[in-house]
Amino acid sequence: MEGTKPVNKKLAAALSGGAVLVLALSGCGGDDNEKLDSWAKEVCDAVQPQAKKIESANASIQKETSDNSKPADVQKTDAKAFQDMSDAYKAIGAAVTKAGPPDVENGEKKQQDAVKELNSISAAYASLKKQVDDLDTKDQGKFADGLKDIATELDKLGKSGNDALRTLEEGEVGQAMSRQSSCKAATAPASTQG
């Protein structure tokens, strides 16, 4: 019985939609603001390695779902990927905390909202890891159902994830971030392989 295949695909699709919320850095040009630029550089430099970690966690799930994988292998890969994502979002939250509020109007509120959101995304991935760990790999039907629930959660996570980050990155902050080469690198499209 190969009931996990379409579910795995759904999981992979949900993931690729949700995992890159941090990387929605936008904006172009704008006035230089030295204080803001150095804040943006600090955050971007810290985000870049975490973005790579999220991307490779994503890729490992995609890869595991495209083969005829055994439930136990899917479980192991997904659990590690969710743990990596949880750690990465937590680290990005810590970096934004360490950088302090950006030098813009309502900077402190924007910073606090973003950190709160990053930490809650981190906690959500940690809880997904626990859900994956608890799945019954011996019963493929149950395993597929469990994955379906996880895919649904991921979907929600992807949709609800960007608001505070978008707020943090709008206007001058986004422009300052877009001037940093490390942020540009973090938002470049993933690999060119199909």
Backbone as JSON, one array per atom type, in Angstrom:
{
  "sequence": "MEGTKPVNKKLAAALSGGAVLVLALSGCGGDDNEKLDSWAKEVCDAVQPQAKKIESANASIQKETSDNSKPADVQKTDAKAFQDMSDAYKAIGAAVTKAGPPDVENGEKKQQDAVKELNSISAAYASLKKQVDDLDTKDQGKFADGLKDIATELDKLGKSGNDALRTLEEGEVGQAMSRQSSCKAATAPASTQG",
  "N": [[0.85, -1.2, 0.0], [0.69, 2.13, -0.97], [0.13, 4.6, 0.32], [1.35, 6.84, 1.37], [2.6, 8.43, -0.45], [1.27, 10.65, -2.05], [0.67, 12.22, 0.13], [3.14, 12.83, 1.21], [4.08, 14.45, -0.81], [2.34, 16.57, -0.53], [3.13, 17.48, 1.93], [5.7, 18.33, 1.34], [5.1, 20.38, -0.42], [3.67, 22.13, 1.2], [5.65, 22.81, 2.94], [7.56, 24.12, 1.33], [6.23, 26.39, 0.8], [6.0, 27.57, 3.29], [8.45, 27.84, 4.62], [10.13, 29.89, 3.95], [9.55, 32.35, 4.99], [10.99, 34.25, 6.38], [12.59, 35.27, 4.52], [11.5, 37.18, 2.98], [12.53, 39.66, 2.23], [12.43, 42.97, 1.18], [12.23, 45.91, -0.9], [13.92, 48.79, -2.28], [16.75, 50.7, -2.99], [16.62, 54.07, -1.77], [17.05, 56.48, 0.96], [20.24, 56.81, 2.48], [20.9, 55.68, 5.74], [22.89, 55.74, 8.24], [22.89, 54.56, 10.82], [20.69, 52.86, 10.67], [21.49, 51.29, 8.54], [23.66, 49.92, 9.64], [22.36, 48.47, 11.57], [20.74, 46.88, 9.92], [22.71, 45.46, 8.58], [23.81, 43.93, 10.62], [21.61, 42.3, 11.31], [21.05, 41.05, 8.83], [23.48, 39.69, 8.32], [23.36, 37.82, 10.33], [21.05, 36.46, 9.69], [21.59, 35.19, 7.28], [23.16, 32.63, 7.43], [21.25, 31.14, 8.79], [19.1, 31.17, 7.09], [20.1, 29.62, 5.08], [20.21, 27.23, 6.42], [17.51, 26.7, 6.84], [16.73, 26.46, 4.21], [18.17, 24.16, 3.45], [17.05, 22.28, 5.11], [14.49, 22.24, 4.15], [15.05, 21.28, 1.56], [15.92, 18.71, 2.15], [13.6, 17.47, 3.02], [12.04, 17.66, 0.72], [13.55, 16.01, -0.95], [13.42, 13.55, 0.34], [10.76, 13.03, 0.07], [10.43, 12.63, -2.57], [11.38, 10.23, -3.36], [10.79, 6.63, -3.2], [10.21, 6.41, -0.28], [10.73, 4.85, 2.89], [8.45, 4.84, 5.67], [9.86, 5.12, 8.15], [12.23, 6.35, 7.37], [11.31, 8.72, 6.27], [10.23, 9.81, 8.55], [12.5, 10.22, 10.15], [14.01, 12.04, 8.61], [12.2, 14.21, 8.35], [11.83, 14.89, 11.04], [14.38, 15.77, 11.79], [14.65, 17.91, 10.02], [12.57, 19.63, 10.87], [13.48, 20.2, 13.42], [15.86, 21.56, 12.8], [14.78, 23.78, 11.51], [13.32, 24.93, 13.57], [15.4, 25.63, 15.3], [16.71, 27.45, 13.65], [14.85, 29.58, 13.25], [14.65, 30.43, 15.86], [17.23, 31.33, 16.3], [17.3, 33.46, 14.52], [15.42, 35.11, 15.68], [16.81, 35.66, 18.05], [18.92, 37.1, 16.98], [17.66, 39.38, 16.0], [16.76, 40.41, 18.37], [19.19, 40.95, 19.66], [20.24, 42.88, 17.96], [18.73, 45.03, 18.6], [16.17, 47.66, 18.61], [15.24, 48.81, 15.34], [16.3, 51.94, 13.84], [13.86, 53.56, 13.41], [10.55, 54.97, 13.11], [8.37, 53.74, 15.63], [10.1, 51.62, 15.97], [10.81, 49.96, 18.11], [8.48, 48.55, 18.77], [8.02, 47.22, 16.36], [10.28, 45.61, 16.31], [9.93, 44.02, 18.63], [7.51, 42.7, 18.02], [8.28, 41.22, 15.78], [10.24, 39.52, 16.87], [8.74, 38.12, 18.71], [7.07, 36.76, 16.98], [8.92, 35.24, 15.46], [9.9, 33.59, 17.46], [7.58, 32.2, 18.06], [7.14, 30.83, 15.7], [9.37, 29.22, 15.73], [8.75, 27.65, 17.97], [6.49, 26.39, 16.97], [7.55, 24.77, 14.93], [9.11, 23.11, 16.52], [7.12, 21.75, 17.85], [5.94, 20.42, 15.73], [8.01, 18.72, 15.12], [7.93, 17.03, 17.32], [5.44, 15.88, 16.89], [5.96, 14.42, 14.53], [7.89, 12.66, 15.49], [6.28, 11.12, 17.11], [4.72, 9.64, 15.38], [3.31, 6.61, 14.04], [5.29, 4.43, 12.54], [5.05, 1.88, 11.72], [2.57, 1.32, 10.83], [1.38, 2.04, 7.88], [-0.9, 3.36, 6.92], [-1.85, 4.82, 9.15], [0.38, 6.36, 9.52], [0.42, 7.89, 7.18], [-1.93, 9.38, 7.58], [-1.17, 10.84, 9.81], [0.9, 12.37, 8.73], [-0.58, 13.89, 7.02], [-2.01, 15.55, 8.76], [0.13, 17.0, 9.76], [1.01, 18.29, 7.48], [-1.14, 19.99, 7.06], [-0.95, 21.65, 9.32], [1.51, 22.85, 8.74], [0.89, 24.27, 6.49], [-0.82, 26.2, 7.54], [0.96, 27.48, 9.2], [2.7, 28.58, 7.36], [1.02, 30.44, 6.15], [0.28, 32.16, 8.21], [2.58, 33.19, 9.0], [3.99, 35.58, 8.14], [3.28, 38.25, 8.94], [4.23, 40.03, 11.13], [6.87, 40.08, 10.47], [6.81, 41.17, 7.97], [5.93, 43.68, 8.62], [8.1, 44.55, 10.11], [9.94, 44.72, 8.08], [9.09, 46.68, 6.37], [9.08, 49.79, 4.5], [11.68, 52.05, 5.46], [13.32, 50.22, 6.81], [13.23, 47.87, 5.32], [14.39, 48.87, 2.99], [16.95, 49.45, 3.87], [17.78, 46.89, 4.5], [17.72, 45.7, 2.04], [19.91, 46.77, 0.89], [22.03, 45.39, 1.88], [24.52, 43.03, 1.24], [24.46, 40.48, 2.31], [21.8, 40.03, 2.86], [20.74, 40.1, 0.33], [21.89, 37.81, -0.66], [20.67, 35.94, 0.92], [18.12, 36.0, -0.01], [18.21, 35.2, -2.56], [17.13, 33.1, -5.25], [16.63, 29.62, -4.58], [18.6, 26.68, -5.3], [19.53, 26.04, -8.74], [18.91, 23.64, -9.69], [16.6, 21.24, -11.0]],
  "CA": [[0.0, 0.0, 0.0], [1.59, 3.27, -0.99], [-0.71, 5.76, 0.61], [2.06, 8.02, 1.88], [3.22, 9.21, -1.52], [0.7, 11.98, -2.28], [0.73, 13.0, 1.37], [4.49, 13.36, 1.28], [4.15, 15.57, -1.76], [1.6, 17.68, 0.07], [3.99, 17.97, 3.0], [6.79, 19.07, 0.69], [4.54, 21.62, -0.99], [3.35, 23.02, 2.32], [6.91, 23.29, 3.49], [8.25, 25.1, 0.5], [5.5, 27.65, 0.93], [6.07, 28.17, 4.62], [9.73, 27.94, 5.31], [10.97, 31.01, 3.56], [8.92, 33.62, 5.34], [11.98, 35.2, 6.84], [13.39, 35.78, 3.42], [10.71, 38.08, 2.13], [13.09, 41.0, 2.37], [12.16, 43.68, -0.07], [12.63, 47.32, -0.87], [15.04, 49.07, -3.17], [17.28, 52.05, -2.89], [16.17, 54.85, -0.62], [18.1, 57.3, 1.56], [21.12, 56.1, 3.41], [20.76, 56.03, 7.14], [24.0, 54.93, 8.72], [22.49, 53.78, 11.98], [19.78, 51.82, 10.2], [22.28, 50.38, 7.71], [24.47, 49.01, 10.45], [21.38, 47.53, 12.17], [20.34, 45.94, 8.87], [23.85, 44.58, 8.29], [23.91, 42.97, 11.72], [20.51, 41.32, 11.19], [21.23, 40.27, 7.6], [24.6, 38.76, 8.48], [22.94, 36.72, 11.2], [19.98, 35.71, 9.03], [22.05, 34.43, 6.12], [23.41, 31.2, 7.68], [20.0, 30.49, 9.22], [18.29, 31.0, 5.88], [20.67, 28.45, 4.39], [19.83, 26.05, 7.21], [16.1, 26.46, 6.54], [16.67, 26.0, 2.83], [18.62, 22.78, 3.29], [16.06, 21.43, 5.78], [13.45, 22.15, 3.13], [15.52, 20.42, 0.47], [16.0, 17.31, 2.6], [12.22, 16.94, 3.03], [11.65, 17.5, -0.68], [14.26, 14.87, -1.51], [12.9, 12.33, 0.97], [9.39, 12.76, -0.38], [10.34, 12.33, -4.0], [11.74, 8.83, -3.57], [9.87, 5.71, -2.53], [10.83, 6.33, 1.03], [10.06, 4.11, 3.97], [7.98, 5.75, 6.72], [10.88, 5.4, 9.17], [13.19, 7.31, 6.81], [10.61, 10.0, 6.17], [10.11, 10.32, 9.92], [13.82, 10.67, 10.6], [14.36, 13.24, 7.84], [11.29, 15.3, 8.71], [12.08, 15.3, 12.43], [15.62, 16.56, 11.8], [14.39, 19.17, 9.31], [11.76, 20.51, 11.73], [14.36, 20.65, 14.51], [16.75, 22.57, 12.23], [14.0, 25.01, 11.26], [13.01, 25.5, 14.87], [16.64, 26.28, 15.77], [17.04, 28.59, 12.79], [13.96, 30.71, 13.56], [15.01, 30.9, 17.2], [18.47, 32.08, 16.15], [16.99, 34.73, 13.85], [14.78, 35.9, 16.73], [17.87, 36.12, 18.95], [19.71, 38.11, 16.26], [16.87, 40.62, 15.96], [16.78, 40.92, 19.75], [20.54, 41.47, 19.92], [20.45, 44.09, 17.15], [17.98, 46.13, 19.19], [15.14, 48.2, 17.71], [15.77, 49.6, 14.22], [16.19, 53.37, 14.04], [12.72, 54.07, 12.64], [9.36, 55.19, 13.92], [7.84, 52.48, 16.17], [11.11, 50.57, 15.81], [10.81, 49.0, 19.23], [7.31, 47.68, 18.63], [8.26, 46.35, 15.21], [11.28, 44.61, 16.69], [9.33, 43.07, 19.58], [6.53, 41.87, 17.31], [8.99, 40.27, 14.92], [10.9, 38.52, 17.72], [7.68, 37.27, 19.26], [6.61, 35.89, 15.9], [9.98, 34.29, 15.15], [9.93, 32.59, 18.53], [6.4, 31.32, 17.99], [7.37, 29.93, 14.55], [10.34, 28.24, 16.23], [8.01, 26.72, 18.84], [5.59, 25.59, 16.13], [8.35, 23.71, 14.29], [9.5, 22.15, 17.57], [5.97, 20.9, 18.14], [5.8, 19.53, 14.58], [9.03, 17.66, 15.25], [7.42, 16.07, 18.3], [4.36, 15.13, 16.21], [6.58, 13.46, 13.61], [8.5, 11.62, 16.33], [5.24, 10.26, 17.69], [3.97, 8.9, 14.36], [3.49, 5.15, 14.01], [5.87, 4.11, 11.23], [4.76, 0.49, 11.36], [1.27, 1.28, 10.17], [1.51, 3.04, 6.83], [-2.13, 4.15, 6.85], [-1.82, 5.78, 10.26], [1.51, 7.26, 9.26], [-0.03, 8.83, 6.14], [-2.88, 10.3, 8.21], [-0.39, 11.74, 10.67], [1.6, 13.32, 7.85], [-1.59, 14.8, 6.47], [-2.24, 16.56, 9.8], [1.32, 17.85, 9.85], [1.0, 19.15, 6.28], [-2.15, 21.02, 7.29], [-0.35, 22.6, 10.27], [2.55, 23.58, 8.03], [0.21, 25.2, 5.61], [-1.28, 27.32, 8.39], [2.16, 28.16, 9.67], [3.19, 29.37, 6.23], [0.13, 31.57, 5.87], [0.19, 33.13, 9.3], [3.91, 33.52, 9.47], [4.79, 36.74, 7.73], [2.8, 39.6, 9.22], [5.12, 40.9, 11.92], [8.13, 40.22, 9.74], [6.56, 42.12, 6.9], [5.88, 45.0, 9.26], [9.47, 44.93, 10.46], [10.74, 44.96, 6.88], [8.54, 47.65, 5.41], [9.65, 51.14, 4.51], [13.12, 52.27, 5.53], [14.04, 49.03, 7.27], [13.36, 47.0, 4.15], [15.35, 49.46, 2.06], [18.29, 49.27, 4.44], [18.12, 45.48, 4.41], [17.94, 45.35, 0.64], [21.25, 47.25, 0.5], [23.05, 44.51, 2.44], [24.77, 41.9, 0.33], [24.09, 39.2, 2.94], [20.36, 39.84, 2.71], [20.51, 39.74, -1.07], [22.28, 36.4, -0.81], [19.68, 35.11, 1.62], [16.84, 35.95, -0.72], [18.39, 34.69, -3.93], [16.38, 31.85, -5.41], [17.37, 28.42, -4.18], [19.45, 26.14, -6.36], [18.95, 26.04, -10.09], [18.58, 22.27, -10.09], [15.16, 21.0, -11.08]],
  "C": [[0.88, 1.24, 0.0], [0.86, 4.58, -0.76], [0.06, 6.98, 1.06], [2.55, 8.92, 0.77], [2.58, 10.58, -1.74], [0.76, 12.85, -1.04], [2.11, 13.61, 1.52], [4.65, 14.56, 0.37], [3.48, 16.81, -1.18], [2.45, 18.34, 1.17], [5.1, 18.83, 2.41], [6.28, 20.4, 0.16], [4.25, 22.62, 0.12], [4.63, 23.63, 2.88], [7.53, 24.37, 2.63], [7.52, 26.42, 0.54], [5.8, 28.34, 2.24], [7.44, 28.51, 5.13], [10.51, 29.19, 4.99], [10.4, 32.36, 3.97], [9.94, 34.67, 5.72], [12.64, 35.9, 5.68], [12.64, 36.73, 2.53], [11.23, 39.5, 2.24], [12.94, 41.75, 1.07], [12.67, 45.1, 0.01], [13.76, 47.54, -1.85], [15.47, 50.51, -2.99], [16.81, 52.79, -1.65], [17.34, 55.62, -0.02], [18.96, 56.46, 2.47], [20.85, 56.6, 4.82], [21.77, 55.12, 7.83], [23.63, 54.01, 9.87], [21.64, 52.57, 11.55], [20.54, 50.8, 9.35], [23.1, 49.42, 8.58], [23.57, 48.02, 11.2], [21.03, 46.44, 11.15], [21.47, 44.96, 8.57], [23.96, 43.51, 9.37], [22.84, 41.87, 11.59], [20.73, 40.43, 9.96], [22.36, 39.26, 7.73], [24.21, 37.57, 9.34], [21.88, 35.84, 10.53], [20.53, 34.76, 7.96], [22.33, 32.95, 6.41], [22.14, 30.45, 8.09], [19.1, 30.23, 8.02], [18.78, 29.78, 5.11], [20.25, 27.17, 5.1], [18.37, 25.68, 6.91], [15.96, 25.88, 5.14], [17.1, 24.54, 2.72], [17.7, 21.82, 4.03], [14.89, 21.17, 4.82], [13.82, 21.13, 2.05], [15.54, 18.96, 0.9], [14.6, 16.68, 2.65], [11.76, 16.71, 1.6], [12.26, 16.23, -1.26], [13.66, 13.56, -0.97], [11.51, 12.0, 0.46], [9.34, 12.37, -1.84], [10.73, 10.88, -4.3], [10.66, 7.94, -2.97], [10.4, 5.45, -1.13], [10.02, 5.51, 2.01], [9.6, 5.12, 5.02], [9.06, 6.1, 7.74], [11.9, 6.43, 8.67], [12.57, 8.71, 6.7], [10.55, 10.64, 7.57], [11.42, 10.93, 10.39], [14.2, 11.99, 9.92], [13.51, 14.43, 8.26], [11.59, 15.81, 10.12], [13.33, 16.18, 12.49], [15.38, 17.92, 11.14], [13.6, 20.14, 10.19], [12.6, 21.05, 12.88], [15.28, 21.76, 14.01], [16.02, 23.89, 12.01], [13.67, 25.71, 12.57], [14.23, 26.27, 15.4], [16.93, 27.54, 14.97], [16.16, 29.8, 13.1], [14.28, 31.3, 14.93], [16.26, 31.78, 17.11], [18.22, 33.43, 15.48], [16.31, 35.67, 14.87], [15.82, 36.49, 17.68], [18.69, 37.23, 18.29], [18.97, 39.45, 16.21], [16.82, 41.25, 17.35], [18.11, 41.62, 20.02], [20.78, 42.78, 19.16], [19.75, 45.29, 17.77], [16.95, 46.67, 18.2], [15.79, 48.94, 16.54], [15.48, 51.07, 14.43], [15.11, 53.96, 13.13], [11.57, 54.32, 13.6], [8.77, 53.84, 14.36], [8.81, 51.31, 16.05], [11.04, 49.5, 16.88], [9.64, 48.01, 19.11], [7.51, 46.69, 17.48], [9.23, 45.22, 15.59], [10.65, 43.56, 17.61], [8.33, 42.14, 18.91], [7.22, 40.8, 16.47], [9.62, 39.16, 15.75], [9.87, 37.55, 18.28], [7.22, 36.27, 18.19], [7.65, 34.83, 15.55], [10.04, 33.18, 16.2], [8.72, 31.66, 18.46], [6.51, 30.38, 16.79], [8.34, 28.83, 14.99], [9.63, 27.18, 17.09], [7.09, 25.82, 18.02], [6.35, 24.46, 15.43], [8.79, 22.66, 15.31], [8.33, 21.21, 17.86], [5.68, 19.96, 16.96], [6.82, 18.39, 14.65], [8.52, 16.58, 16.21], [6.3, 15.22, 17.67], [4.92, 14.06, 15.27], [7.2, 12.31, 14.41], [7.47, 10.62, 16.85], [4.46, 9.42, 16.66], [4.3, 7.4, 14.4], [4.0, 4.73, 12.63], [5.56, 2.67, 10.8], [3.44, 0.35, 10.62], [1.22, 2.4, 9.13], [0.28, 3.94, 6.7], [-2.15, 5.23, 7.92], [-0.74, 6.83, 10.03], [1.09, 8.34, 8.24], [-1.01, 9.85, 6.72], [-2.15, 11.32, 9.07], [0.32, 12.8, 9.86], [0.63, 14.36, 7.3], [-1.87, 15.93, 7.48], [-1.08, 17.54, 9.87], [1.37, 18.81, 8.65], [0.01, 20.29, 6.45], [-1.6, 22.1, 8.23], [0.69, 23.49, 9.57], [1.97, 24.66, 7.13], [-0.22, 26.45, 6.37], [-0.1, 28.17, 8.82], [2.7, 29.08, 8.58], [2.34, 30.6, 6.0], [0.19, 32.63, 6.96], [1.55, 33.72, 9.64], [4.48, 34.88, 9.16], [4.39, 38.11, 8.26], [3.77, 40.49, 9.97], [6.43, 41.11, 11.19], [7.96, 41.23, 8.62], [6.55, 43.54, 7.47], [7.29, 45.48, 9.6], [10.22, 45.38, 9.21], [10.16, 45.99, 5.92], [9.28, 48.97, 5.5], [11.17, 51.16, 4.59], [13.9, 51.03, 5.92], [14.27, 48.08, 6.11], [14.38, 47.53, 3.17], [16.78, 49.26, 2.56], [18.72, 47.81, 4.29], [18.44, 45.1, 2.96], [19.31, 45.84, 0.15], [22.36, 46.32, 1.0], [23.27, 43.3, 1.55], [24.35, 40.58, 0.97], [22.59, 38.96, 2.87], [20.03, 39.47, 1.27], [20.82, 38.27, -1.28], [21.21, 35.5, -0.19], [18.38, 35.0, 0.83], [16.98, 35.45, -2.15], [17.63, 33.39, -4.05], [17.25, 30.67, -5.03], [18.11, 27.88, -5.4], [18.75, 26.11, -7.7], [18.6, 24.61, -10.53], [17.07, 22.07, -10.07], [14.72, 20.05, -10.04]]
}
